[in-house]
Amino acid sequence: MTARITVQEQMTGHTQTQIAGIEAVCDLSGALYLPSLSLLVVSDLHLEKGAAFARRGQLLPPYDTLATLKKLDAVLARYNPAIVISLGDNFHDRAGSALMPDAFRQSLTGLAKGREWIWINGNHDPDGVTGLPGMDADILSYGGLTFRHEPQAGVATGEIAGHLHPAATVRRQGKSVRRSCFANDGQRLVMPAFGVTTGGLDLGHKAFAGLFSKPSLVAHLLGRDRVYAVRFGNLRG
């Protein structure tokens, strides 16, 4: 196994932040890396989304799982974490992991080799995964942090969650640009969706009400070649 890299070796194009005092790197891919824990977090992969729609008679391009797995492979190669936590909606529906083609199953098995892998259960896949390495959990507390799919109402210091697919809009060179983002006020962080066919919900939406201290909230927007940290008060809309 290759040596685990330092934050300084991976900061180009990314932003560094803290969650409950723990150092974290917001990666351009939409993954979060916690160097002190050698832990990588991804959220809302929505694997087999195209297949789930096809089972309901609606055809989408069937390339989403392959593209998401390639993206996941790249970020794992970048950080080589000892632990991976996937924060729910790992598959787009309850049947996704059981019906996933063997080639994709083998790819995931290879990515998990030599690591601890935790699948947090989401609202799309509440029963966990089938036939894949790792363990399922509804909530995980580890290293002074709490990992869950849906943010808990009210104050939740040290919480890292997904579910809401945060996005934000800024004005750049006279144009409005909307991007997926990490949302972090230093106490709670909500992850962007990692899956390639997922949408985003604006940080001003009522679903985010009460989750953050607005004066401390920073959106780490996923640009084309780097992550941009923008304070909530400087966002458009």
N, C-alpha and C positions, 0 to 999 in steps of 0.2 A: 504494500500500500504506500502511496506517495505521501510525502510529508504534508502535514496540515499547515496551511498558509496563514500569514498574519493579516490583520486588517489593512496595514499600510501597503501590502502588496496587492490589495484588491480595491483600493479606494477610487481609482480612476473611473470617472463616469458614474459614480455612485455617491450617496450621501450617508454621513454618519450621524447617528442620533442616540438617544438613551430612552429606555423604558423602565421606570421605577429604579433608576440609577444604574441599570445594566446597559453596557455598550452594545449597539446594534448597527448593522449596515443594511441600508435599503438598496437592494440590488436592482439594476435596470430591468431585470427579468420579471420583477414583482415578487421575488423571494426575499426573506429577511434572514440575515445571518447574525448569530449571537456568538462571537468569537470565544468568550470566556467559557461557554458551555459546549463549544464545537457543535452547534445546533443550527440546523437550517429549517425555516418555517415556510411552507407554501399554503395557499388556501384556495378553495373553490376551483379545483381542477376540472370538474364537470366532464370527466372522461366518459367516452361512449355517448356523448350528447346526440351526435348524428344518428347513431343506432337507436337511441331511445325515441327520437322523433319518427324514424322509419317504422318502428313497431306500432306507432299510432297513425301511420298512413301519410306522414308528411316527410318528404324527402329533402335532406340537406346534403351538401357535399360531405362524403364520408371520411374526411381527412383529419378531423379534429383531434382524435386520440393520438395518432402518429405525430402530429405537429406538437402537441402538448408534451408528449414523452421526449421528443427531441430537445425541446426547450428545457425540460427537467434534467435531462442528461447533461446538457451544457452547464447548467448552474451547479450541479453536483460535482462536475469535473473542476469547476472554478474554485470551490471551497472545500471539497472533500470532507464533509461533516461526519462526525461520529453518530449523530442523531438527526433524524428527519421527522418533523411533525407536519402532517397534512390536516388542515383545520376544517374538515368537513365539506360536504358536497363534493367528495372525492370522485363520485360517479353521479351521472345526471339523474339516475333513478335507481330503485331498489334492485333491479335485475342486472344492472350494468356490469358489476364485477363477475357475476356468475356466467354471463353470456359473452364476456369479452373474448375475442379471438386469442388462440394460444400464442401467437407471435407477440402480441402486446403483453400478455401475461409473463412470457419469458423475459421481455424487456424490463418489466417492473421488478421481476425477481432478480435480475442482474443488477439493477440500480440499487436494490436494497442489500445486496451481498456485503457483509462486513460492517453493517450499520444497524443501529436500533431504529425501527420504523414504527411510528405511531399514527394510526388512522383515527382522527377525531370524527365522530358520527355527526352528520349534518341533517338538515330537514329533507334533502333530496334522497339521502341514503342512511336513514336512521338505524337500519339493521346491521350496519358494518359491512365489511368486504368479505368476499368468498374466495378461497383458494389463493391467497396472496400472503407473502411474508409480513411479519409484524403483528402488532396487537391493536385492538379496537378500544376506544374509550369515549365516553360522553364528554368528560372534562379531565384535564391533566394538570396537576400542580407540580412544577419542577423548577429548581434553581431560583426560587423566589418569585416565579411568574405563574400565571394561570392561563392555560390554553383551552379555548372553547370555540365552538362554531359561531354561535350568535352572541353578540355583546349583551352582558347583563345590564339591566336597567340601573341607573344611579351610578354612584361612585364605585369603581372597581380598580383599585391600585394594582398595577402589575399585570393587567389583563391584556392578552393578545388574542384577537378574535377575527373572524371573517364575516361571511354571510351578506354584508351590505354592499360589497363591490364599490367602494368609494371612488369618486371621480371629482375633478375640479376644473374650473375654467379660468384662464388668465388671458390678458391681452399682451400680444407680442408683435412688435413691428406693425402696429395698427390693426392687427387681426386677433380675433378670439380663438384660442386654442384650448380644447378640452381633452384632458388626459386622465387615465386611471391614476390612482395615487395611494400611498400609505397615508393614513391620518393618525397623527400622534400629538398628544399634549404633554408627553413626558410621564404620564401615569397610565394611560391606556393607549393601545395602538390597534387600529383596525386595518387589516390587510387588503390590498387589491386582489381581485380575482386573477389567478394564474392561468386558467384555461384560455385557449386561444379563441373560443367562440362565446365569450361571456361579455355582457354589457357592464355599464357602470351607473351608479346612483350619485347624484350631485351632493356634495357635503352640506349644502343648504337645505336638503330635503328634511321633512319632519321626522323621518326615521332616525336621524342622527341627533334629534333634540335630547338634551340632557346627558349626552354621552361624554362630552368634552368640556374643558374649560376653554372658552373661545379665545381669551387673550393669549393662551399658551399654545393653541392649536396650530400645527404646521402641516401643510400638505406636501408630501414628497412625490412630485409628479413624474411619471415615467415618460420622458421625452424620447426622441428618436435615437440619441446617442449618449444621453446622460440623464441623471435624475436631478430635478430642480426642486429645492426646498423653498416654499412660499408660505408666508404667514397667512392665516385665515382672513385677516382683515384686508389683505392685498389681493384676494381673489375677486374675480368678477362675479357679480350677482349675489 
